[in-house]
Amino acid sequence: MGFGERGWGDFEGVEGKSVIKEIWHDNKLTDWRIVPLKRFGLLKGGAGFPIAAQGLSGLEFPFYKVKDLQENDFFLSKTEHYISHETALKLGAFIFPKNTLVFAKVGEAVKLNRYKLLSMSSCIDNNMMGYVIDHNVLSSKYLYYLVNQTFDISYIANPGPVPSVGSRQMGYLEISVPTVKKQRKIAAYLDKTCATIDKVIEAKQKQLEILDDLRKSIIHKAVTRGLDDSVELKDSGVEWIGKMPQHWVIEKLKRLLSQPLMYGTNEAAELDDPEYPRYIRITDFGDSGTLKPEAFKSLPPDKAIGYYLEEGDLLFARSGATVGKTFLFSGYKGLACFAGYLIRARTNKIKLVPKYLYYFSKSHAYFAWKNVIFTQATIQNISATKYDYLPVTVPSVREQQLIVQYLDIKMKALDNMQSNLSEQISTLKQYRKSLIHECVTGKRRITENNARNKS
């Protein structure tokens, strides 16, 4: 019997080794089978894709590369590359049909376990593999849910500096399947249920974005207008700051420091000895203003000398994707030093409260200044010389302290709201994952009513 002509009865004798098989046996799920992938379809690698053929549009077939697997959808639908039927023939590129499951077969991307379905007939490059499905016995949507939930092909990858998997290895991987009719019921149920969950998640993520915008607006108003709405205003002379209280001044950052701005050390981050000073790098902190415990690295004291941080020091990121990001060194128990992609600002505390400067670096005014700097440079980099000339609004120290106290209260309330939303999103994602797992392992029975009620 040829490919595409088999019936369910042809797989009665297939033996499997999955631990889940025993669970099915205990639950008496007699209409489920464990079958190697090669029995339900064709596994085939992609083709070489010369540079001269890349970057074209308006041709018959999309030509997908590994990076296209990053799309957040069932189907691959976007790419920068298209190819004609004639060129596909010249390259010996197989044209994979719609609903083929595709994934990485070479490189570190193998470990990411990303699987997508093709939305139309397409070609893939030679770092990818396609699984052309026999739709008489296997639902593509069911397979998508199954592999994204249960597959980890990194453990079968060929060892060496460049991981890889072949069609033979993939062919012997086993999948858990009921009849194709039941597969389709499960996929339809998951399509509708997951879509509902995803909409709720999306709504909560939008709420997080709104709270983030509100955070910046509250900070911006406090550090450019102060806390008294009745105070007389004047033009600050800085476009992105606008008007400010009459008694405030604008100062360049360098005039508000007790020491010149300083670059960190370029020592390699190789140690994680808790007895040594912590070595703070650009990747150690995010927008939350806290250090990531899992990112801990340390430097021997003799290499940290000259780069120690003091309470209230502010670190500016000077390059990379997070250029301009800031971190206030405060309340840390122990010694710490900082790395070369960071710049330390140590304020003159009789002129500038450190946390006021930190809040200023979270305002719309600061982000507008960054954008001006970026438009003047070919690469996104802000040197100490440029930070020296950052214009800062400066009220009296007492007023700075009151602004910091006000913002601490406001930010704590927003932090709590964002934390609750983030926990809800995490719970929904975990529920979605558990739901899929239960459905594709037979632990949750999907009836006609389930599928109909969700349609």
N, C-alpha and C positions, 0 to 999 in steps of 0.2 A: 504494500500500500504506500503510495507516494506522499510526499510532504503536502499538507493541506487537505488530505483525504482521510485522515485517521479519525476514528471514533473513540469515545471514552473507554470502551471495553478493551482497547488495545494496550492500555496501561495498567491493567489489573495486576500483572506480575512484577511490576517495577519495585525493587527494594530500596528503602531509604535508611539513613543513619541518624536523622535528626532526632534530638531529644524530644521535640514537640510531637513526634509520632506516638510516643507513649501516652502523652496527654490526650491525644485524639482517641487512642484506644480505650483509655479509661472513661472518656466521655461518650464512647460508642458512636463517634462520628464516622460512620462506615462509608459515607460518600466522599470522604477526603482522601487524597493520595499525596505521597511525596515522590516527586519525579525530577530527574536531572534536566537541566535547561535544554540540553541537546535534543531531547525527545519532543519538545514543543516548538522548535523553531530553528533558525539558521543564525549562527554567530559568524560575523565577518568583520575584518579590520577595514579601516579607511584607506585613503590613497594619499600619496605625496602631493603637496600643494605648492608648486613653485611660486616664488614672489611675483613673477611677471603676470600670473593669473589671479593674484589677490587684489582686493579693493575695488572690484568691478560691480556695477549694479545694473538692474534692468534686464538681467538674463534669466534663463529658465529655472535654474535650481539654486537654492541656497547652498553654500559650502561652509559647513560649521567647523569651528576650531574649539579646542578644549575650553578656552576662556568663555565661550558662549554658554557653557553649562552653568554659569553663575546666575542665570535668569531665575527669578522667583515665580515660576509657573510650571504647570504640568508640561507644557509644550515649548519646544524651541521655536521661536518665531522671528527673532531679530538677529541679524548678522551684518557684518560689513562686506561680506564676500558673496558673490553670485557667479555662476558658471553656466556656460552653454552646453547643450547636449553634445555638440561636436567636440568641445574641449574635454568634456568628461570622458568621451571615448578615447581621445588621444592620451589622456593621463591614465587610462585604465581604471577610472574611478567608478565604483559600483554606485548605482542610484538606488538608495534605500527608500522603500515605500513609506507612506504616511503611517504613523503609529508604531514605527520601529523604535525600540528602546535603545538609547545611545548613552555612552559613558566613556570616561578616560581609561586608556589601557597602558599608557606609558607616562612616567614621571611622578612627581609628588602629588599630582592631582588624583592619582589612583587612590590615595589614602583618604581623600575627601568624600568618597562614595556619593558622587552626584550622578543622578540618573534622570534623563528627560526623554519625552516622547517627541517624535518629529511631527510637526503640524502639516507637512506636505512632503512630497518626494524631494529628497535632498542628497547631497554628498557630505562626507565627513573626512577630516584629514587623518593622516596615518598615526596620530597619537590617540585616536579614538576607535571604539568598536561599536558595531550595531548588532542588535538582536532582532531579526525579522521574525515576527510572531505568527504562529499558525492560529488564526482566529477561530477555527473550528473547535479548538480545545482550550484556548487561553485568551482571556480578556486583557487588552493592553492596559486599561485603566486599573484593573485589579492588580496586574503585575507591577504597575508603577507604585501603587500603595505598598505592595508587599516588599519590593526591593528597597524602597526608601526607608522602610521601617525595620527590616530584618537583615539586610545584606551588609557585610563588611568584607570586601574582597582584598583588603590590605593584607590579611593573614595568609592568603594564597599567592601573593605577589612574589615574583622571582627576586631573590636576595641580590644585593649589590647597591652601588651608589644611585642607580636609576631604577626605581621599582617598575615592574611591568607584569601584565597578565596576558596569557594567550587564549585563543578560542578553545583549546583543549581543556585548560584549567577551568574556564568559565562553563564549558559544556557539562562538566561533572558536578557543578554546584546544584544542590537540590532546592526545589521550591515546593511549598505546600499549597495544594489546590483542591477545591471541591469541583463539582461539575461546572462547565462553562456557564450554564444558566444561573447557578448560584453565585459564581464569580461576578456576573453582571449585576445581580441584585446587590451584592456587597459593594461593588464600585459605585452604583447609583446612590445607595444609601450614604456612602462616605462622601461622594461629591456634594450632596445637598447639606449634609450635617457639617462637613468641614467648611463649606462656603458660609454657613451661618456663623460658625465660630470665628472664621477669618474676618467677617464683617464687624463682629464685636471687638476683635483685637484691633482692627484698623481704626475703629472709632475711639478706642482708648489710647492708641498711639497718637491720634490727632489731638486728643486732650493733653497728652504730654507735651506736644509741640506748642499748644496754646499756653500752657503753664510756663514753658521755657521762654516764650516771647514776653509773657507777663513779667517774668523774673527780670529780663533785660530792661523792660520799660520802667519797672519800679526802681531798679538800680540807676538807670540813666537819669530819671527825674531827680532822684536824691542827690546825685553827684554833680548835676548841672544846675538845678534850681533850688536845692536845699529842702528843708522841711516846712518852711513858713511861706505859704502861698501869697501872703499879703506884702511880702518884701518887695521893694523897688528893684527893677531889673535894668541891666545895661547890656549892650552888645559885647560879647566876649572877644570879638575879633577873629574867632576861629569858626569857620563855616559849619563844621559838624558838631560844634557845641552850641552855637546859637547864643541866645540870651542867658545871662546868669545874674545872681544877686549883685547889687551895686557894690557891696563891700568885699566881694570875692576878687581874687586875682588869678591870672593865668601864668604859670611858671613852666619853664622847660624842666624835664625830669632831672637833668644833671645838677640843677641848682637846688634840688631838694634832697640830695644824697649826702651821707656822711663820708662815703668813699666812692671812688669812680666805679662804674659798672665793670664787672669782672667775668671773664669766661671761665668755664670749668676745666677740669683736667681731662686729658685724652687717654687715660689709662683704660685698658680692656676690662670689661666686667666679667671676671672669671670665677670669683670666689663668692660663697654665700655663708661665710663664717659669722655667726651672730655676735661674736666677741669683738669683731672689727667694726669700724664706722660704716653705716649704711651708705651705699653709693647710689645716689638719686640720679636717674636718667630721664630722658624725655618721655619714655614709654611707661614710667612708673606711676604717673598720675593722669587722671582724666578731668573732665569738666566739673566733677563733683568736688574737687579740691582735696581729695584724700589720697594717700599712698596705697598702692595695691600690695597687699601682703605677699601674694604669690610671685611678685616681681622682685623680691628682695635680692640684692647683690651687695657685696661689701668690698672695701679696699683695705689693705694693710695700713696701719697708722702712719708709717713713714711715707707712704704715697699720698695719703689724704692731707698731710700738713700743707697749709696754705689755702686749702679749699673747704675748710670747715664752715658749716652754716650756723648762724645764730638765730635765736628767737626773733621772728618778725622779718627775716630776709624773704624777699620775693624773687622767684625764679621765672625768667622769661624764656620761652622756646624761641630759638633764633632761626631754625630752618626745618625743612621737611613738611609733611602733610599737616602737622599741628603747629606750624609756626605762629607765634603770637600767644599761644596758650600760656597760662600763668599758674604758679603754685606758691601758696604762702606757707612758709616753714613755721609752724606754730604748734606747740603742745607735744612735740615729739620727745619720747623718752629715750635718750641715748644720743650718741654722736652721729653726725651725718655730713657727707661731702657731696659735691655735685659734678656732673659730667660736662664734657666740652660743648655739647649742643645746647647748653643752657647758659644764661647770663644772669648773674646775681645782682640784685639791686638792694642796697642797704640804706634805708632812709635816715635822714637827720630827724629824729623824733620830735624835736622842738618846732619843726616846720611841717612834717608830714607823718601822719599816723600810718603804719604799715598796712593795716587792714583796710584803711580808706583807699590807699593806692590799689590794693587787691580788688576792691569793689569797683573802682574806676576802670580796671582792666576787664571788667565784665559788662561794661556799659556799651550802648550803641555808639557813643562818641569814640570809644577806643577801637571798635570794629571798623568804624568809618575811617579812622586814621590809618589802620592796617591796610585797608583797601587802597588808600591814596599811595601808600608806600609801595604796594604791589604793582600798581600801574606805572610806577617809575622804574621798575626793575625787570630784568629779563627772566629771573628765577625768583621764587618765593623765598626770600631770605631777609631777615631784619637784623642787622649788625648792632653792636653796642653803640656805635656812632649814631645810628638812626634812632635807637631808643633814647639816647641822650636828649634828643630834641622832641620827644613826645610831650605835647602840651597837656598839662594837668590843671584842673580847676582846684584852687586852693582857698578854702575858707579858713577860719581860725582853727587851731588845734582842738579847742573845746567843741566847736561846731562839727568838726570831723568826727570826734568821739561820739557825739549825739547821733550823727548820721549812721555811723557803724552800729550803734546799739539798735537804732530803728531798723536797719537792714537785717541785722542778725535775727530779730523777731520775725520780720516778714519772710526771710529766706527759710527759717525753720518751719514755718507754716507751709510754705510751698514745697519744701523737702518732704514733709509728711504726706502731702497730697500726691506728690510724684512717686514716693515710695509705695503708697497704697495702690496706685494705678499700675506700677511696674510689677507688684506682686500679683495683681489680678491678671495681667497679661501673661506672666509666667505660669500661673495656675491654668489658664485657658490653653496655653501651648502644651502643657503637660497632659491635660485632659484630651486634647486632640491627638497627641501621640499615643496615649493609652487606648483611646477609642479605636484608632487604626489597628493597633497591635491586637486588640481583642477580636476585631472583625477578621483579620487575615490569618489568625491562628485558630479560628473556630470557637473561641471562648464566648463570643456573643453571637447568638442566633439571629439572622436577618430573615424575616418572613416577608411575604407579599405585602402585608399591611405596613411593615416598617418602610419598605421601599416606596409604597404608594403614598404614605403619609408625608414622606419627605419630598415628594415630587410636586 
